Each structure stands twice: as C-alpha cells, then as structure tokens.
Amino acid sequence: MKKTRLDIYLLLPIKNFIEKKTSVGLVLIFSALLAMIVANSPLADAYHNLWKQYIHLGINDFIIRKNLLHWINDGLMSIFFFMIGLELKREILQGELSSIKKSMLPIGAAIGGMLFPALIFFYFNNGLDSVSGWGIPMATDIAFALGILYLLGDRVPLPLKVFLTAIAIVDDLGAVLVIAFFYTSDISIQSLAIAGVFILILAAANLIGIRNTLFYAVMGIGGLWLAILLSGVHATIAAVLAAFAIPNTKKINTPLFLRKSKLLGYEIQEEFRNRKKNPKESEEHITLTIEKFSSLTEDATPPLQRLEHALHPFVSFVILPLFAFANAGVSLGETSFDSVVSPVMLGVVGGLIFGKFIGVVLFSKLMVWFKIAALPQKVKWKHVYGIGFLAAIGFTMSLFITDLAFENENYMSQAKIGILLASLMAGLTGYFYLRKIGNGN
C-alpha cells in the first residue's frame, strides 16, 4: 500500500527505532542524563518540587493521597512489574526456565549474583542504619544489559543473549521477593485477606477458561492491586501475582480458524488482482480484509502473549524513561569526598561491580564443576566473564529499591550516584571486553 510522507519521515522511523533491541537502553541513558543535567541546573528546585506535588484519587472519605514520585514508583512501575511477571511466567512455561536442565545454570548464576553484592554491601554498612540498603546492588537491569549485548551483534553467540535474559529474569524474581519480604511494613491483615480473595478469583477464572483481558484488568487493578496497596505490602507485588493469573493458553477451533484464514487469503489475492481496475476501492477492501485477518489471529493468541506484546512499547518508552527521569536526578554540588568514600557508596559500587562478577562467575563454575548444569552451546567461559560485568548494571531495579530502603536523603543520593557510576563502569567494561574477545574459540 502507498506510504504517505508522514509514514516515511515520522511513523516508520519511530516504528523501526522502537523495534530495535538497543533502543530501550539508549532512551534510558538519555532520560538519566537529562535528569542529572536538570537536577544540577537553575531548574533544580522546580525539578525536585515537581515530584513532591500530591495527587488525590478516590471518592468521599475513601481517598488515596500520594505525591507524584510515589504514583510513578508505586503506580506506573506496577505495570513494569506486571510485564516482568508475564515474562517470568512465559519463561517458566515455555522458555529457558521450562526444564530443570536448562534452568539450573541461570538460576545458580542469578543466586550468586544476588548473594555476593548483598554481602559486600553488608560488610561496609554493618552496624550502621544504612545497612537496610543491602538489597540495592542485588538487581540487574535487563533492558540496559541486553541492549549492550545486542549492540555487539554477531560478535557474541546467540545462546549468550538467551543466558543473560534468563539470569535477568531470575534476578527480577529475586528482587520482587526481596521487596515483598524485607521492604514491607505496617501490614493490614484485613486488606491482605481481601487481596487473597481476589487472587483466588483470578486463579479460578484461569482454570474455568475465562480469556477476556478486561476481566483480568478489572480484578487485577481494581481488586488485587488496590487491596495490596492498602495492606502495606508494596503494590508491585500485586502486579506480579496478577500476571501469573493471566492465561497462557487459548481455546481455538483449529478447523474453523484454518478455514477462515484460507478464505481471507483468497480475498486478499483477489483484491490485488483487481487493483489495476479500481485502485481506490481495492485499497479499501484490502485494508478491511487485513484488519479482519489481524483480528482473527489476535483472537487465537493467548492473553499472556497479547498483553506482553501490547505493554512492551508503553513500558519501555514511557514508564521506564519517566521513572529514570524522576529518580536519577541527583545534585552533585553537595557531593564531597566523604560521600564518595561513604559506606553506602562503597557498598553499592563494590556490590554491583565486584559482587555481581564474583557471584555470577563463581556460581556458574560451581554448577558446571559439580555437573549440575552445563554451559550453553557455543558459550565459553570468557563469555561468562563478560556476562559477569553486564550483570552489574543495576539501574532501574536498584534505583527502585533505593527508594524503598532509605528515607535519609543523603543515603539516597549516595546510593543513586553509586548506582549510576557502577552501571556506567560495568556497561563500558562488559561491552569493550566482549567486543575484544569476539565470537571465536
């Protein structure tokens, strides 16, 4: 079909950019840099005051009152965690975590990559009130890490990208569990009981074959998410639980689907043959037939895959950049030498760079040494060392946990600077190391 100037010069370039594996990382880098620039400019006060503005949501006496930063971190980021839940469920059912043999190596590497960073942070902060930040260096940013790996193209084997994806997915699950068990306070048993009822409703709906995504949205957001938000447990946990309730199968009448597909295919072929006789009318019919075919394939797609596909652009190019812009803005004017060598900074930087590398590599070697798992095909130990560096990119999840771990603004600033510094160092080191060793033996 004929493309307009709008398609050629705007819509298609945007579409191509969104579809690139490296684009999310680039947008996140830009958002973080922009936040740092604004936070250290004459606009700093306006920037910080913006996130303190309160937004009220509710009716009569039932009102939820949170500032803009909390709505981003607790509300919008729940959609991010919902997508993580969808990815995790898909990996468990169909992907790299679907069998014990395939999953043991990334699970072991991820556990090592969470344990050692926490221990290093604990070492520097033991006995201090900043010790609550031990969960900060445990996280890996899947968007950044994979973005850098995809920048390398054919220089690294494809199984290495799959291996890093599996590690990051397990790592995300670990971060969710840490948030649920260690960064939750003031529990309301009544609200948790209500949340439990909604979990049962969602599970029952899945079992009896309800596939309507609107039903799961209403029950998941209006029921489960709201109940967990009011319970004192972090609301992102509700998003992961709701994601696990989304069906991964689709009831389809195969003969009917094939028959309809065949008929629509004939219609499209016929319209293309008649295109020269009546171009305008044929164009409209072709568009209508393609829409029918799209609707047919959409109906045959499981809700889990449909939601994951629909949410990915919004999460990657709206929610995550907004989160980065809101959370990465740290004023460097007040940073002193004491801050640079503070226990929080040393714990975060040391935990991410050294803890992640040691944990991922050591536990991977132990898994192979004890013959619990084997390296993926075409992946060498030199590649695993590179993954150890890339796993140290904490960014999104580390910033998120920082907001939960600390109330002291000095600690928060030190942790954020440490996260940005460690992520930058780890990303550059991992990229240039893997680029140098290439894909050879």
Sine and cosine of phi, psi and omega as CSV:
sin_phi,cos_phi,sin_psi,cos_psi,sin_omega,cos_omega
0.00,0.00,0.49,-0.87,-0.06,-1.00
-0.92,0.39,0.71,-0.71,0.00,-1.00
-0.99,-0.15,0.69,-0.73,0.03,-1.00
-0.99,0.11,0.15,-0.99,0.05,-1.00
-0.90,0.45,-0.56,0.83,0.05,-1.00
-0.88,0.47,-0.66,0.75,0.04,-1.00
-0.89,0.45,-0.73,0.68,-0.13,-0.99
-0.94,0.35,-0.70,0.71,-0.15,-0.99
-0.99,-0.12,-0.24,0.97,-0.03,-1.00
-0.77,-0.63,-0.87,0.49,-0.14,-0.99
-0.92,0.39,-0.72,0.70,-0.02,-1.00
-0.92,0.39,-0.69,0.72,0.08,-1.00
-0.87,0.50,-0.63,0.77,0.04,-1.00
-0.90,0.43,-0.69,0.72,0.00,-1.00
-0.88,0.47,-0.70,0.71,0.00,-1.00
-0.90,0.43,-0.62,0.78,0.02,-1.00
-0.90,0.43,-0.70,0.71,-0.02,-1.00
-0.89,0.46,-0.59,0.81,-0.08,-1.00
-0.98,0.20,-0.24,0.97,0.02,-1.00
-0.95,0.31,0.65,-0.76,-0.04,-1.00
-0.92,0.39,-0.43,0.90,-0.08,-1.00
-1.00,0.01,-0.17,0.99,-0.16,-0.99
-0.91,0.41,-0.63,0.78,-0.04,-1.00
-0.87,0.49,-0.71,0.71,0.01,-1.00
-0.88,0.48,-0.65,0.76,0.00,-1.00
-0.90,0.43,-0.67,0.74,0.01,-1.00
-0.91,0.41,-0.63,0.77,0.03,-1.00
-0.91,0.42,-0.66,0.75,0.04,-1.00
-0.88,0.48,-0.72,0.70,0.01,-1.00
-0.87,0.49,-0.69,0.73,-0.01,-1.00
-0.89,0.45,-0.68,0.73,0.00,-1.00
-0.92,0.40,-0.68,0.73,0.03,-1.00
-0.90,0.45,-0.67,0.74,0.02,-1.00
-0.88,0.47,-0.66,0.75,0.03,-1.00
-0.88,0.47,-0.68,0.73,0.00,-1.00
-0.90,0.43,-0.65,0.76,0.00,-1.00
-0.91,0.42,-0.74,0.67,-0.02,-1.00
-0.91,0.42,-0.65,0.76,-0.03,-1.00
-0.93,0.36,-0.26,0.97,0.03,-1.00
-0.89,-0.47,0.50,0.87,0.01,-1.00
-0.83,-0.56,0.04,-1.00,0.07,-1.00
-0.87,0.50,-0.23,0.97,0.01,-1.00
-1.00,0.01,0.13,0.99,-0.10,-0.99
-0.85,0.53,-0.72,0.69,-0.03,-1.00
-0.89,0.46,-0.68,0.73,0.01,-1.00
-0.90,0.44,-0.63,0.78,0.01,-1.00
-0.88,0.48,-0.77,0.64,-0.04,-1.00
-0.93,0.36,-0.59,0.81,0.00,-1.00
-0.94,0.34,-0.48,0.88,0.00,-1.00
-0.84,0.54,-0.70,0.71,-0.08,-1.00
-0.97,0.25,-0.19,0.98,0.00,-1.00
-1.00,-0.03,-0.06,1.00,0.01,-1.00
-0.94,0.34,0.72,-0.69,-0.08,-1.00
-1.00,-0.02,0.62,-0.78,0.07,-1.00
-0.85,-0.53,0.77,-0.64,-0.03,-1.00
-0.96,-0.26,0.69,-0.73,0.02,-1.00
-0.70,-0.71,0.84,-0.55,0.02,-1.00
0.41,-0.91,-0.08,-1.00,-0.02,-1.00
-0.73,-0.69,0.72,-0.69,0.01,-1.00
0.79,0.62,-0.86,-0.52,-0.04,-1.00
-1.00,0.10,-0.19,0.98,-0.01,-1.00
-1.00,-0.03,1.00,-0.07,-0.09,-1.00
-0.74,-0.67,0.72,-0.69,0.14,-0.99
-0.98,-0.21,0.84,-0.54,-0.08,-1.00
-0.86,-0.51,0.93,-0.37,0.02,-1.00
-0.63,-0.77,0.45,-0.89,0.06,-1.00
-0.98,0.21,0.16,-0.99,-0.12,-0.99
-0.87,0.49,-0.62,0.78,0.01,-1.00
-0.88,0.47,-0.65,0.76,0.02,-1.00
-0.93,0.36,-0.58,0.82,0.04,-1.00
-0.91,0.42,-0.57,0.82,0.05,-1.00
-0.94,0.33,-0.76,0.65,-0.09,-1.00
-0.96,0.28,-0.57,0.82,-0.03,-1.00
-0.99,-0.11,-0.52,0.85,-0.07,-1.00
-1.00,-0.07,-0.93,0.37,-0.04,-1.00
-0.89,0.46,-0.62,0.79,0.00,-1.00
-0.93,0.37,-0.29,0.96,0.10,-0.99
-0.90,0.44,-0.54,0.84,0.05,-1.00
-0.92,0.39,-0.63,0.78,0.09,-1.00
-0.87,0.50,-0.72,0.70,0.00,-1.00
-0.93,0.36,-0.50,0.87,0.08,-1.00
-0.89,0.46,-0.69,0.72,0.02,-1.00
-0.92,0.40,-0.60,0.80,0.09,-1.00
-0.86,0.50,-0.68,0.73,0.04,-1.00
-0.87,0.48,-0.66,0.75,0.04,-1.00
-0.89,0.46,-0.71,0.71,0.01,-1.00
-0.90,0.44,-0.66,0.75,-0.01,-1.00
-0.90,0.44,-0.70,0.71,0.00,-1.00
-0.90,0.45,-0.67,0.75,0.02,-1.00
-0.89,0.45,-0.67,0.74,0.01,-1.00
-0.90,0.43,-0.62,0.79,-0.01,-1.00
-0.93,0.36,-0.62,0.78,-0.06,-1.00
-0.99,0.10,-0.58,0.82,-0.15,-0.99
-0.75,-0.67,-0.30,0.95,-0.17,-0.98
-0.98,-0.18,-0.57,-0.82,-0.10,-0.99
-0.93,0.36,-0.26,0.97,0.00,-1.00
-0.97,-0.24,0.23,0.97,-0.09,-1.00
-0.99,0.15,-0.26,0.97,0.05,-1.00
-0.71,-0.70,0.48,-0.88,-0.03,-1.00
-0.88,0.48,-0.67,0.75,-0.05,-1.00
-0.88,0.47,-0.70,0.72,-0.04,-1.00
-0.97,0.24,-0.46,0.89,-0.15,-0.99
-1.00,-0.02,-0.31,0.95,-0.13,-0.99
-0.90,0.44,-0.65,0.76,-0.03,-1.00
-0.92,0.40,-0.79,0.61,0.03,-1.00
-0.90,0.44,-0.55,0.84,0.05,-1.00
-0.91,0.42,-0.73,0.69,0.03,-1.00
-0.88,0.47,-0.70,0.71,0.00,-1.00
-0.89,0.46,-0.65,0.76,0.00,-1.00
-0.92,0.40,-0.66,0.76,0.02,-1.00
-0.89,0.46,-0.71,0.71,0.06,-1.00
-0.88,0.48,-0.64,0.77,-0.01,-1.00
-0.95,0.31,-0.20,0.98,0.10,-0.99
-0.99,-0.16,-0.59,0.81,-0.09,-1.00
-0.93,0.36,-0.77,0.64,-0.09,-1.00
-0.92,0.39,-0.66,0.75,0.08,-1.00
-0.86,0.51,-0.66,0.76,0.01,-1.00
-0.90,0.44,-0.65,0.76,0.00,-1.00
-0.91,0.41,-0.65,0.76,0.01,-1.00
-0.91,0.41,-0.69,0.73,0.05,-1.00
-0.88,0.47,-0.68,0.73,0.01,-1.00
-0.88,0.47,-0.61,0.79,0.00,-1.00
-0.87,0.50,-0.70,0.71,-0.04,-1.00
-0.98,0.22,-0.38,0.92,-0.12,-0.99
-0.89,-0.45,0.12,0.99,-0.02,-1.00
-0.86,0.51,0.77,-0.64,0.01,-1.00
1.00,0.03,-0.10,1.00,0.02,-1.00
-0.96,-0.26,0.37,-0.93,0.03,-1.00
-0.95,0.31,-0.19,0.98,0.05,-1.00
-0.98,0.18,-0.05,1.00,-0.03,-1.00
-0.89,0.46,-0.33,0.94,0.01,-1.00
-0.90,0.45,-0.22,0.98,-0.01,-1.00
-1.00,0.04,0.26,0.97,-0.05,-1.00
-0.86,0.52,-0.39,0.92,-0.02,-1.00
-0.98,0.17,-0.22,0.98,-0.10,-1.00
-0.88,0.47,-0.76,0.65,-0.06,-1.00
-0.99,0.15,0.11,0.99,-0.04,-1.00
-0.98,0.21,-0.33,0.94,-0.21,-0.98
-1.00,-0.06,0.52,-0.86,0.12,-0.99
-0.91,-0.42,0.70,-0.71,0.04,-1.00
-1.00,0.04,0.96,-0.30,-0.10,-1.00
-0.91,0.42,-0.58,0.81,-0.04,-1.00
-0.91,0.40,-0.74,0.67,0.01,-1.00
-0.91,0.42,-0.77,0.64,-0.09,-1.00
-0.87,0.49,-0.73,0.68,0.01,-1.00
-0.94,0.35,-0.57,0.82,0.04,-1.00
-0.85,0.52,-0.70,0.71,0.02,-1.00
-0.91,0.40,-0.65,0.76,-0.01,-1.00
-0.90,0.43,-0.64,0.77,0.01,-1.00
-0.95,0.31,-0.40,0.92,0.10,-1.00
-0.88,0.47,-0.47,0.88,-0.04,-1.00
-0.98,0.21,-0.24,0.97,0.06,-1.00
0.84,0.55,-0.79,-0.62,-0.05,-1.00
-0.98,0.19,-0.01,1.00,0.03,-1.00
-0.93,0.38,-0.34,0.94,0.04,-1.00
-0.84,-0.54,0.56,-0.83,-0.01,-1.00
-0.93,0.36,0.53,-0.85,0.00,-1.00
-0.85,0.53,-0.66,0.75,0.02,-1.00
-0.85,0.52,-0.42,0.91,0.03,-1.00
-0.93,0.37,-0.60,0.80,0.04,-1.00
-0.92,0.40,-0.63,0.78,0.04,-1.00
-0.91,0.40,-0.65,0.76,0.01,-1.00
-0.88,0.47,-0.72,0.69,0.02,-1.00
-0.90,0.43,-0.63,0.78,0.04,-1.00
-0.87,0.50,-0.71,0.70,-0.01,-1.00
-0.90,0.44,-0.67,0.75,0.04,-1.00
-0.87,0.50,-0.73,0.69,-0.05,-1.00
-0.91,0.42,-0.60,0.80,0.02,-1.00
-0.91,0.42,-0.72,0.69,0.04,-1.00
-0.90,0.44,-0.64,0.77,0.03,-1.00
-0.86,0.50,-0.67,0.74,0.04,-1.00
-0.89,0.46,-0.65,0.76,0.05,-1.00
-0.88,0.48,-0.67,0.74,0.05,-1.00
-0.87,0.49,-0.67,0.74,0.02,-1.00
-0.89,0.45,-0.65,0.76,0.03,-1.00
-0.88,0.47,-0.69,0.73,0.01,-1.00
-0.91,0.41,-0.63,0.78,0.05,-1.00
-0.88,0.48,-0.71,0.71,0.03,-1.00
-0.87,0.48,-0.69,0.73,-0.06,-1.00
-0.91,0.41,-0.67,0.74,-0.14,-0.99
-1.00,-0.09,-0.43,0.90,-0.13,-0.99
-0.88,-0.48,-0.24,0.97,0.00,-1.00
-0.86,-0.52,0.69,0.73,0.01,-1.00
-0.75,-0.67,0.67,-0.74,0.00,-1.00
-0.55,-0.83,0.19,-0.98,0.05,-1.00
0.80,0.60,0.88,0.48,-0.06,-1.00
-0.97,0.25,0.72,-0.69,0.13,-0.99
-0.98,-0.21,0.95,-0.32,-0.03,-1.00
-0.89,0.46,-0.61,0.79,0.00,-1.00
-0.88,0.47,-0.73,0.69,0.01,-1.00
-0.91,0.41,-0.60,0.80,0.05,-1.00
-0.90,0.43,-0.60,0.80,0.04,-1.00
-0.90,0.44,-0.66,0.76,0.05,-1.00
-0.90,0.43,-0.65,0.76,0.05,-1.00
-0.87,0.48,-0.64,0.77,0.03,-1.00
-0.88,0.48,-0.60,0.80,0.04,-1.00
-0.89,0.46,-0.69,0.72,0.00,-1.00
-0.93,0.38,-0.57,0.82,0.08,-1.00
-0.88,0.47,-0.68,0.73,0.03,-1.00
-0.90,0.45,-0.64,0.77,0.03,-1.00
-0.88,0.47,-0.71,0.70,0.00,-1.00
-0.90,0.43,-0.67,0.74,0.01,-1.00
-0.91,0.42,-0.67,0.74,0.02,-1.00
-0.90,0.44,-0.64,0.77,0.01,-1.00
-0.89,0.47,-0.63,0.78,0.04,-1.00
-0.90,0.44,-0.70,0.72,-0.05,-1.00
-0.91,0.41,-0.63,0.78,-0.06,-1.00
-0.99,0.10,-0.06,1.00,0.14,-0.99
0.99,-0.15,0.30,0.95,0.07,-1.00
-0.95,0.31,0.81,-0.58,-0.06,-1.00
-0.87,-0.50,0.15,0.99,-0.02,-1.00
-0.98,0.21,0.89,-0.46,-0.06,-1.00
-0.92,0.39,-0.48,0.88,0.02,-1.00
-0.89,0.45,-0.63,0.78,0.03,-1.00
-0.87,0.50,-0.73,0.69,-0.02,-1.00
-0.93,0.38,-0.52,0.85,0.04,-1.00
-0.92,0.40,-0.71,0.70,-0.02,-1.00
-0.91,0.41,-0.74,0.68,0.00,-1.00
-0.93,0.36,-0.60,0.80,-0.05,-1.00
-0.97,0.26,-0.66,0.75,-0.05,-1.00
-1.00,0.00,-0.82,0.57,-0.05,-1.00
-0.93,0.36,-0.36,0.93,-0.02,-1.00
-0.94,-0.33,-0.96,0.27,-0.13,-0.99
-0.89,0.45,-0.76,0.65,-0.06,-1.00
-0.89,0.46,-0.70,0.71,-0.03,-1.00
-0.91,0.42,-0.66,0.75,0.00,-1.00
-0.90,0.43,-0.67,0.74,0.01,-1.00
-0.94,0.33,-0.59,0.81,0.07,-1.00
-0.85,0.53,-0.67,0.74,-0.03,-1.00
-0.98,0.19,-0.23,0.97,-0.05,-1.00
-0.99,0.17,-0.34,0.94,-0.08,-1.00
0.97,-0.24,-0.36,0.93,0.12,-0.99
-0.96,0.29,0.60,-0.80,-0.05,-1.00
-0.88,0.47,0.69,-0.72,-0.14,-0.99
-0.90,0.43,-0.38,0.92,0.00,-1.00
-0.89,0.45,-0.42,0.91,0.03,-1.00
-0.90,0.44,-0.61,0.80,0.03,-1.00
-0.87,0.48,-0.61,0.79,-0.02,-1.00
-0.89,0.45,-0.67,0.74,0.01,-1.00
-0.92,0.39,-0.68,0.74,0.02,-1.00
-0.89,0.45,-0.67,0.74,0.02,-1.00
-0.89,0.45,-0.62,0.78,0.00,-1.00
-0.89,0.46,-0.62,0.79,0.00,-1.00
-0.93,0.37,-0.30,0.95,0.02,-1.00
-1.00,0.05,-0.20,0.98,-0.03,-1.00
-0.95,0.32,0.77,-0.64,-0.03,-1.00
-0.89,0.45,0.61,-0.79,0.04,-1.00
-0.94,-0.34,0.15,0.99,0.03,-1.00
-0.81,-0.59,0.34,-0.94,0.00,-1.00
-0.72,-0.69,0.82,-0.58,0.06,-1.00
-0.97,0.23,0.88,-0.47,-0.09,-1.00
-0.69,-0.73,0.66,-0.76,0.10,-0.99
-1.00,0.06,0.99,-0.13,-0.14,-0.99
-0.85,0.52,-0.74,0.67,0.01,-1.00
-0.86,0.50,-0.66,0.75,0.00,-1.00
-0.91,0.41,-0.67,0.74,0.00,-1.00
-0.88,0.47,-0.71,0.70,0.00,-1.00
-0.90,0.44,-0.63,0.77,0.00,-1.00
-0.91,0.42,-0.71,0.70,0.02,-1.00
-0.90,0.43,-0.65,0.76,0.01,-1.00
-0.88,0.47,-0.67,0.75,-0.01,-1.00
-0.90,0.44,-0.70,0.72,0.00,-1.00
-0.90,0.44,-0.69,0.73,0.02,-1.00
-0.91,0.42,-0.58,0.81,0.05,-1.00
-0.89,0.45,-0.68,0.73,0.06,-1.00
-0.88,0.47,-0.66,0.75,0.00,-1.00
-0.87,0.49,-0.70,0.71,-0.01,-1.00
-0.90,0.43,-0.68,0.73,0.02,-1.00
-0.88,0.48,-0.67,0.74,-0.01,-1.00
-0.91,0.42,-0.65,0.76,0.01,-1.00
-0.91,0.42,-0.61,0.79,0.03,-1.00
-0.92,0.38,-0.55,0.83,0.04,-1.00
-0.92,0.38,-0.60,0.80,-0.04,-1.00
-1.00,0.03,0.12,0.99,-0.12,-0.99
-0.89,0.45,-0.60,0.80,-0.04,-1.00
-0.94,0.34,-0.53,0.85,-0.03,-1.00
-0.95,0.33,-0.72,0.70,-0.03,-1.00
-0.64,-0.77,0.98,0.19,-0.13,-0.99
-0.84,0.54,-0.72,0.69,-0.09,-1.00
-0.90,0.43,-0.74,0.67,-0.02,-1.00
-0.91,0.41,-0.65,0.76,0.01,-1.00
-0.90,0.44,-0.63,0.77,0.01,-1.00
-0.86,0.51,-0.69,0.72,0.01,-1.00
-0.91,0.42,-0.68,0.74,0.00,-1.00
-0.91,0.41,-0.64,0.77,0.02,-1.00
-0.89,0.46,-0.71,0.71,0.01,-1.00
-0.88,0.48,-0.69,0.72,0.00,-1.00
-0.90,0.44,-0.66,0.75,-0.01,-1.00
-0.92,0.39,-0.64,0.76,0.04,-1.00
-0.89,0.45,-0.64,0.77,0.05,-1.00
-0.89,0.47,-0.64,0.77,0.04,-1.00
-0.89,0.45,-0.68,0.74,-0.01,-1.00
-0.91,0.42,-0.65,0.76,0.03,-1.00
-0.89,0.47,-0.67,0.75,0.02,-1.00
-0.90,0.43,-0.62,0.79,0.00,-1.00
-0.90,0.43,-0.73,0.69,0.00,-1.00
-0.93,0.36,-0.55,0.83,0.03,-1.00
-0.91,0.42,-0.67,0.74,0.02,-1.00
-0.89,0.46,-0.46,0.89,-0.03,-1.00
-1.00,0.01,-0.07,1.00,-0.02,-1.00
-1.00,-0.02,0.74,-0.67,0.03,-1.00
-0.84,0.54,0.58,-0.81,0.00,-1.00
-0.81,0.59,-0.61,0.79,-0.02,-1.00
-0.87,0.50,-0.75,0.66,-0.02,-1.00
-0.92,0.38,-0.61,0.79,0.00,-1.00
-0.89,0.45,-0.70,0.72,0.00,-1.00
-0.93,0.37,-0.67,0.74,-0.01,-1.00
-0.88,0.48,-0.69,0.73,-0.01,-1.00
-0.92,0.40,-0.64,0.76,-0.04,-1.00
-0.95,0.32,-0.60,0.80,-0.08,-1.00
-0.98,0.18,-0.44,0.90,-0.14,-0.99
-0.82,0.58,-0.77,0.64,0.00,-1.00
-0.89,0.46,-0.65,0.76,-0.02,-1.00
-0.91,0.41,-0.70,0.72,0.01,-1.00
-0.92,0.40,-0.71,0.70,-0.11,-0.99
-0.95,0.32,-0.59,0.81,-0.15,-0.99
-0.91,-0.41,0.04,1.00,0.09,-1.00
-0.81,-0.59,-0.87,0.50,-0.11,-0.99
-0.92,0.40,-0.80,0.60,-0.05,-1.00
-0.90,0.43,-0.69,0.72,0.08,-1.00
-0.89,0.46,-0.62,0.78,0.03,-1.00
-0.91,0.42,-0.66,0.75,0.06,-1.00
-0.88,0.48,-0.70,0.71,0.00,-1.00
-0.89,0.45,-0.68,0.73,-0.02,-1.00
-0.91,0.41,-0.58,0.82,-0.04,-1.00
-0.98,0.21,-0.45,0.89,-0.14,-0.99
-0.94,-0.33,-0.31,0.95,-0.09,-1.00
-1.00,-0.02,-0.08,1.00,-0.04,-1.00
-0.98,0.22,1.00,-0.10,-0.01,-1.00
-0.91,-0.41,0.74,-0.67,0.04,-1.00
-0.98,0.22,0.84,-0.54,-0.02,-1.00
-1.00,-0.01,-0.18,0.98,-0.04,-1.00
-0.89,0.45,-0.51,0.86,-0.03,-1.00
-1.00,-0.09,0.04,1.00,-0.02,-1.00
-0.97,0.26,0.81,-0.59,-0.01,-1.00
-0.89,-0.46,0.10,-1.00,0.04,-1.00
-0.88,0.47,-0.59,0.81,0.02,-1.00
-0.88,0.48,-0.58,0.82,0.03,-1.00
-0.93,0.37,-0.62,0.78,-0.05,-1.00
-0.91,0.42,-0.58,0.81,-0.02,-1.00
-0.97,-0.24,0.35,0.94,0.02,-1.00
-0.94,0.34,0.41,-0.91,0.03,-1.00
-0.84,0.54,-0.59,0.80,0.01,-1.00
-0.90,0.43,-0.75,0.66,-0.01,-1.00
-0.89,0.46,-0.72,0.69,0.01,-1.00
-0.89,0.45,-0.63,0.78,0.01,-1.00
-0.91,0.41,-0.66,0.76,-0.02,-1.00
-0.95,0.32,-0.78,0.62,-0.03,-1.00
-0.90,0.43,-0.74,0.67,0.01,-1.00
-0.90,0.43,-0.64,0.77,0.00,-1.00
-0.90,0.43,-0.70,0.72,-0.03,-1.00
-0.94,0.34,-0.80,0.60,-0.13,-0.99
-0.96,0.28,-0.79,0.62,-0.06,-1.00
-1.00,0.06,-0.68,0.74,-0.03,-1.00
-0.89,0.45,-0.71,0.71,0.01,-1.00
-0.90,0.45,-0.74,0.68,-0.03,-1.00
-0.88,0.48,-0.77,0.64,-0.02,-1.00
-0.88,0.47,-0.72,0.70,-0.06,-1.00
-0.90,0.43,-0.74,0.67,-0.03,-1.00
-0.91,0.42,-0.74,0.68,-0.06,-1.00
-0.94,0.34,-0.74,0.68,-0.05,-1.00
-0.88,0.47,-0.75,0.66,-0.02,-1.00
-0.93,0.37,-0.53,0.85,0.08,-1.00
-0.90,0.43,-0.69,0.72,0.02,-1.00
-0.90,0.43,-0.63,0.77,0.02,-1.00
-0.90,0.43,-0.65,0.76,0.01,-1.00
-0.89,0.46,-0.65,0.76,0.01,-1.00
-0.97,0.25,-0.65,0.76,-0.01,-1.00
-0.85,0.52,-0.70,0.71,-0.01,-1.00
-1.00,0.07,0.15,0.99,0.06,-1.00
0.85,0.53,0.52,0.85,0.10,-0.99
-0.98,0.18,-0.51,0.86,-0.01,-1.00
-0.52,-0.85,0.13,-0.99,0.04,-1.00
-0.74,-0.67,0.42,-0.91,0.05,-1.00
-0.90,0.43,0.59,-0.81,0.07,-1.00
-0.86,0.51,0.41,-0.91,0.00,-1.00
-0.85,0.52,0.68,-0.73,0.01,-1.00
0.96,0.29,-0.05,1.00,0.02,-1.00
-1.00,-0.07,0.80,-0.60,0.02,-1.00
-0.96,-0.27,0.21,-0.98,0.01,-1.00
-0.89,0.46,-0.52,0.85,0.02,-1.00
-0.90,0.44,-0.50,0.86,0.07,-1.00
-0.94,0.34,-0.63,0.78,0.00,-1.00
-0.89,0.46,-0.58,0.81,0.06,-1.00
-0.87,0.49,-0.65,0.76,0.04,-1.00
-0.90,0.43,-0.62,0.78,0.05,-1.00
-0.90,0.43,-0.57,0.82,0.05,-1.00
-0.86,0.51,-0.60,0.80,0.05,-1.00
-0.95,0.30,-0.73,0.68,-0.05,-1.00
-0.91,0.42,-0.52,0.86,0.02,-1.00
-0.91,0.41,-0.28,0.96,0.00,-1.00
-0.99,0.16,-0.01,1.00,0.07,-1.00
-0.98,0.19,0.97,-0.24,-0.11,-0.99
-1.00,-0.02,-0.69,0.72,-0.04,-1.00
0.35,0.94,-0.99,-0.16,-0.21,-0.98
-0.81,0.59,-0.85,0.53,-0.07,-1.00
-0.92,0.38,-0.57,0.82,0.02,-1.00
-0.92,0.40,-0.68,0.73,0.07,-1.00
-0.88,0.47,-0.63,0.78,-0.01,-1.00
-0.89,0.45,-0.72,0.69,-0.01,-1.00
-0.93,0.36,-0.53,0.85,0.07,-1.00
-0.83,0.56,-0.68,0.73,0.00,-1.00
-0.90,0.43,-0.49,0.87,0.01,-1.00
-1.00,0.09,-0.54,0.84,-0.14,-0.99
-0.98,0.19,-0.57,0.82,-0.13,-0.99
-0.86,-0.51,0.57,-0.82,0.23,-0.97
-0.94,-0.33,-0.39,0.92,0.04,-1.00
-0.94,0.34,0.87,-0.50,-0.08,-1.00
-0.91,0.40,-0.52,0.86,0.04,-1.00
-0.90,0.43,-0.70,0.72,0.04,-1.00
-0.88,0.47,-0.67,0.74,-0.01,-1.00
-0.88,0.48,-0.70,0.71,0.00,-1.00
-0.89,0.45,-0.71,0.71,0.01,-1.00
-0.88,0.47,-0.68,0.73,0.00,-1.00
-0.90,0.43,-0.68,0.73,-0.03,-1.00
-0.91,0.40,-0.67,0.74,0.06,-1.00
-0.89,0.46,-0.67,0.74,0.04,-1.00
-0.88,0.48,-0.67,0.74,0.01,-1.00
-0.89,0.46,-0.74,0.68,-0.02,-1.00
-0.90,0.44,-0.68,0.73,-0.01,-1.00
-0.91,0.41,-0.74,0.68,-0.02,-1.00
-0.91,0.42,-0.65,0.76,-0.01,-1.00
-0.91,0.42,-0.65,0.76,0.04,-1.00
-0.90,0.44,-0.75,0.66,-0.01,-1.00
-0.89,0.46,-0.70,0.72,-0.03,-1.00
-0.91,0.40,-0.66,0.75,-0.01,-1.00
-0.89,0.45,-0.73,0.69,0.00,-1.00
-0.91,0.41,-0.70,0.72,-0.01,-1.00
-0.89,0.46,-0.74,0.67,0.00,-1.00
-0.88,0.47,-0.67,0.74,-0.03,-1.00
-0.90,0.44,-0.79,0.61,-0.07,-1.00
-0.94,0.34,-0.52,0.85,0.05,-1.00
-0.92,0.39,-0.77,0.64,-0.02,-1.00
-0.92,0.39,-0.53,0.85,0.05,-1.00
-0.91,0.41,-0.61,0.79,-0.02,-1.00
-0.94,0.34,-0.70,0.71,-0.07,-1.00
-0.97,0.24,-0.42,0.91,0.07,-1.00
0.91,0.41,-0.39,-0.92,-0.10,-0.99
-0.94,-0.33,0.17,0.99,-0.04,-1.00
-0.98,0.18,0.04,-1.00,0.00,-1.00
-0.99,0.14,0.00,0.00,0.00,0.00
